[in-house]
Amino acid sequence: QVQLVESGGGLVQAGGSLRLSCAASGRTFSSVATGWFRQAPGKEREIVSVINWSGSSRYYTDSVKGRFTISRDNAKTMVYLQMNSLKPEDTAIYYCATASLGILFTTTPSDFRSWGQGTQVTVSS
């Protein structure tokens, strides 16, 4: 139902910052949880952060707590991931995803059904 396009990736040195953006379209965008995932070369995709429609519920995987911040602007149908104090271990393709219709908040990866194309984040040491 929802269509997603990520942007904002790039090459940054360790300790630097990037802000990823997810532009969403579709009738169900504001009704479901939205999350950021990442996939490093040769590794499985992992959940990074999740936010519900109002922003009252947020989840961060342990490795990014205190460094990454997820937010959304429903009027603009945008979701953001502010990434600070980046580490080489953060290097991955980052994907925006939304959960199935009716799932307001979830941290279960299989609940996310709509995906963007991904944006590359590379952190050099």
Secondary structure, DSSP 4 states (H G I P E B T S, - for coil): --EEEEE--EEEETT--EEEEEEEESTTGGGS-EEEEEE-TTS--EEEEEE-SSSS-EEE-GGGTTTEEEEEEGGGTEEEEEE-S--GGG-EEEEEEEEPTT--S---GGGEEEE---EEEEEE-
